[in-house]
């Protein structure tokens, strides 16, 4: 437990010390406030929903990958391993830090969208599930050879749902992505039901979790095979 607390604290401090990590999330939070001040009679729930999806798709994918890539580049992962930090402890601590950061930001988004009571609860559940998916995707990409494409993947997931409603091809492409279903749920654009959107989001979670487990087994957090058997084959 002590190792988890230490890594958790380190990741929280790293996030707020690194402008490249908190810059994009802060921007997505500030822009709705600016629009609220400058534009009268604006539907803030729709505006907040769009910025939430960009926050979830762009910021959280990028931030999750950045944690892994930074700790690899600075050799922190090796040092932590030498200090007795297990891979699962590092992952629990990093995920907890990301979820805490996401939760704080999403509460602010909910207030911007003027959600109250049950509407706020649904808003937080849906958006937090989206953030959890982005976290899994970002960490998986950070562990893989596709790490340089993390920003591109995040941009597609964050901005794609904005245009899918105006293009039938894009709608078919993005329909089964978690960010599209988060968008549908938060905007109320549900042809079937909220339960349908939640099922697709959870299926995305299961797929991403399996992808993460496979990638972690193949590479390990420090970029090497985790088992002696694997090392012996190389």
Buried (B, 14 or more C-beta within 10 A) or exposed (E): EEBBEBBBEBBBEBBEEBEEBBEBBEBBBEBBEEBBEEEEEEEBBEBBBBBBBBBBBBBBBBBBBBBBBBBBEEEBBBEBBEEEBEBEBBBBBBBBBBBBBBEEBBBEBBEBBEBEEEEBEBBBBBBBBBBBBBBBBBBBBBBBEBBEEBBEBBBBBBBBBBEBBEEEEBBEBBEEBBBBBBBBBBBEBEEEEBEBBBEBBBEBBEBBBEBBEEBBEEBBBBEEBBEEEBEEEE
